[in-house]
Amino acid sequence: MEQFDNKDIKTTQGGRRKFLLRVGLGSLPVLLTLKSKAAWGSSTLNCTLSETASQMQSVQPEKFDSCRKTFDSHGSAKLYFEKKKYGAADGKGAFFYKSSGVKLSHWHKSWLNIKIYQDTQFSSIFLHGYSGTLKQAVNLNGGDPLTRNIASLFLHALYYEMQGISTNVPSPDAIVAAYRESVTYEQKKQLSALLEYYIDGDLS
C-alpha cells in the first residue's frame, strides 16, 4: 500500500487554507448561515455561492478556478441595458432594455413577477442595500463591488435561464438568497470577496 507523506499532507492543507483566506473565506459566518444544494466535491460541478463550513474547508482551489472561468464579467452585464448594443455579446446586448414605446404591462421579462428592465430597483430584487436601479448597479465604479457584482451575476443567471442555456452559474433564486442572507458586515465582506474572485479574477 502506498504510504502518504505527512509533510505533503500538511503542505496541501496549508495551501488550501491560504487560498481560502486569500479569497476572504477563512472565517465561517457566511459558510454557516447560507444554504446550498450541493457540495463542491460532488461529481457535477456546482458553482454555488455558499456551502457549509465542512464542505468549504475541503474544497480544492482548482474547483474555485473552474467556477471562475464560467462566470461572466460585470462589463458584459452593462450590455443588457444598452439599446445601441442590441444582440452584442452573444445576444446579451439590450436583452433587458425596455424602450419607452413598450408599455410595462406588455413587458414579459421578469423574475418572480418583478419586471426586469433598466429602471427596476435593485431593492425590489434584493430587498436591502443599494437604493438605485439595476442599470445603475452594474455601472457602479469603485467602492461597492458587492452591489455591482451581485446585480451582474443575477442578470447573467436570469438571461441563461430565460434562454435555456446550460451553465454552472447558480440560479437567480440562489444568487438573490445568498445576498439577502448575508446581513452582517463580515458576511457581506466574504460574499463580496468570493464574487470578486469569480468575476474579476485572482485577488492576489
N, C-alpha and C positions, 0 to 999 in steps of 0.2 A: 504494500500500500504506500502511495506517495506521501511523504512527510511534508507538512507545511511549516515554513519558517516563521516563527512567532514575530520576528523582526519585520518580515514582509507584511504580515497581517496588520501590525501596528502602523506601518507606513501607509498602507491603504486606508485604514480608518482615519489616520491623521489627515490625509489628503481630502477625504470626504468631509471631515469637519471643517477644514479650511475653506472648501468650496461652499458649503452651506453658509458659513459666516460671511463669505465674500458677497453672496447674493442676498444677505440680510435674513437668512432663515435659521440662524443659530439658536435663537430663543424660541419659545414654544407657544405663546398665546394664540397666534393665528392658527397654528397647526392643530391645536387642541380644540378650538371652537368652530372652525369652519368644517363643513361636512363634505365628503367626497364619495363618489360612487365606485371608484376603482383604485387599486394600488398602482404605484409607479412600476412595481416589479411584475405586473401582470403580463401575460403573453401579448396582449394587444396594447400598444402604446396609447395612453390616455393622458393628454396634457392638461390635467386638472390644475386649478389654482389653489387647491387646498388638500391636505392629507392629514391623517392622524400623525401624531408625533413619532410613533414607532415606525410607520411606513416611510415618513420623510427622512428619518435618520439613516435608513438603509439604502437610500437612493444612490445610484451611481451618477456621477457628474455627466456621463455620456447621455443619460436619459434626459437631463435638462437640456443638453445641447441639441438632441434630436427634436425636442419640442420647440426650442428656439427657432430652428430652421423652418418650422411650419407657420410661424406667426408673422402676419403682415405688419408693415410699419405704420406709424401714425401718419406719416406723409401720404401714404396711399389712401388713408381714411379721409383725408381732406377732399379727395376727388368725389366722394359720394354726394357732396352738396355743390359741386361746381358745374353750373349749367353749360359752360363753354367746353367742358371736358367730356361731353356725352360719349359713352362707350369706351372711354380710355381705361387702361389697366385691366384688360380682360373683362370689360363690362361694368366695372365699378363706377366709372365716371358718370356723374349726375343720377345715379341709381336712386338716391333718396332725395333728389331735388324736386320740389313741387313748385311749378310755375304759378304765377298769380292768377292765371286763367283757369286753373283747376280748382274747383271747389273742394274744401276739406271733406265734405260728405262723400265726394267721389274718389277720394284718395284711399287706396286699399293696402298700402304698405304699412303694416302695423305690427306691434308686439303686445300681446295681452290686451287688445282693444285700444292701445295707445297708438295714434298715428305717428309714424316716424318720418320726419322731413326736417328741413334746415331750421325751422323755428320750434321744434319740440324742445321743451325744457329738460335739461339734464336731471333735475329733481323729480320730474314726473316718472322717470325710469328708475333712478337710484334712491329716491326718497330723501336723501340728505346730501350735504356737501355743496357743490358748486351751484350758483344761482343763475347761470347763463343758459344758453341753448346748446344743443348737441354740436351745431356747427362751430359755435364759439369755443366749445370744449376741445374739439380736435385741432383747433388752430391756436391753442394756448402755447405760449413760449415761456421758457424759464422755469420759475419756481414751483409749478404744480404738475409734475409728471404723472401723478396718480390719476387725476381727473382726465388729462389728455389721453393717457394710455387705456384707461378702463372704458372710456367712451369709444375710442378707436376699436378696441377689441370687441366690444359689444356690437358695433356696426358691422365689422367683418363677419362675426359669427352669425348675425341675423341675415346678412347677404348670402352666406353659404347655405344657410337653412332654407331660405326662400328659393334659391336657385337649385336646390337639391344636390349641392356639391359635397362630396365626402371629404372630411377634414379631421385632423386631430385636435383642432381648436375646440375648447369647451363650448357647450351650448349657450345661447343668450341667457337662458334662465340661470345657469350655473355661474356665469360671469356676474350677473346682477346680484345673485345671492352672496357671492364672495365679497362684493363691495358693501352690500347692506350689512353684512355680519361683521365687518371689520370696523368697529366703532371707536376703539381706543387709539391713542397716538401710536403705540407700539404695533398694534395690528395693522394700521394703515401704512406704517413705515415698512413692515415686512411685505405686505401685498404690493406696495409700490416698487420695492426692490426686485421682487420676482417679475413684475411686468416690465420693468426697465431692462432686466436681463433678457427676457423673451423678445421684446420689441426693438430695443436699441442695441443689443449685443452684449459683449463682455464688459463687465464693470471694473475690471482691474485697472 
